[in-house]
Amino acid sequence: MTSPANSSLGLPPSGTLAGVGFLLVGIVAISVQDMLIKLLSGGYPLHQIVMARSGIGIFFSLLLVQYEGGWSILRTRRPGLHAIRCLAVVLANMTYFVALSVIPLADATALFFAAPLFITVLSIPILGEKVGPWRMGAVLVGLIGVILMQRPWAEGEALGANRLVLLLPVIAALGYALSQIMTRRLGVESKASAMTIYMQATFILVSLAFWLVAGDGRFVDGSTDPSLRFLLRAWVWPRPGDWVILGSLGLMTTLIGYCLNQAYRLSDAAVVAPFEYSALPLAVFWGWWMFGDLPLPPVWLGMGLIVSAGLVVFVRERILARRLARGPIKSRY
């Protein structure tokens, strides 16, 4: 997987470059998806949006399955691990989207960025990857940035949401980190399109379960909590103009699943994860352009810390790659 030409030039391995490319495409798709879901959150229940998104997305994913080898690649010898991974993705998405309906897009994205930090740390015990003091120090700096964005000193209306809602993106981050670590473990024997199909099917099953239990809106009658209403309100027939948005969500979820699966199949999790920070400026742009929201000064500062931490991790990896290309190194800084 490592290109000799890249090694001789001191560049990252070709697999790493491809992984980063796939991840950046996936991040753009995520930012568009988040913006569209926030647009729809005032009129539709979350489980209906997820059902429509995954129902349309699984069609595109089946086309990718044919491209990568046909129906046979859907067979797996590790269905249990795939199921756990898919449930982790569902947990990450559902908790994040509930928070997204209440708090600004940039704030939700920023809080979610505990995920790359979790990925870097979890890659040590689960994948056996080596993460030296420089990268661990960068992780701590990034974590400080995430905490700063949560504004632990603020109370009440100054927060714009209750503490539980603000914690939801962090819970989502942990679920997402676990899913991506498991993607790395499963990716050697599973194609990206197959893993995307498993994920879409799980979303559909979970959405159907929500519909059977709460599809008539019985659990939110009289409730004024916007996050609870988004999660459990009754299904409604989409307005004509919204079908285009729902179709776009289906395309976005296919790109997200495929590109992120490919990214973490091709590259070390601790190397690829910092590039997810590119979602921060995209979230600021969509939040400002579509909803008129701009981050508060503490959020800007926290974003700066997170982006700086990600750059430190990336630069450190390039230095180590050059040393490994020249020969064994005695210690890992």
Secondary structure as GFF3:
##gff-version 3
##sequence-region A 1 333
A	DSSP	alpha_helix	4	9	.	.	.	ID=ss1
A	DSSP	alpha_helix	14	40	.	.	.	ID=ss2
A	DSSP	alpha_helix	46	68	.	.	.	ID=ss3
A	DSSP	three_ten_helix	71	74	.	.	.	ID=ss4
A	DSSP	alpha_helix	79	100	.	.	.	ID=ss5
A	DSSP	alpha_helix	105	112	.	.	.	ID=ss6
A	DSSP	alpha_helix	115	127	.	.	.	ID=ss7
A	DSSP	alpha_helix	133	149	.	.	.	ID=ss8
A	DSSP	three_ten_helix	156	158	.	.	.	ID=ss9
A	DSSP	alpha_helix	163	186	.	.	.	ID=ss10
A	DSSP	alpha_helix	192	214	.	.	.	ID=ss11
A	DSSP	alpha_helix	226	232	.	.	.	ID=ss12
A	DSSP	alpha_helix	242	266	.	.	.	ID=ss13
A	DSSP	alpha_helix	269	272	.	.	.	ID=ss14
A	DSSP	three_ten_helix	273	278	.	.	.	ID=ss15
A	DSSP	alpha_helix	279	291	.	.	.	ID=ss16
A	DSSP	alpha_helix	297	326	.	.	.	ID=ss17
###
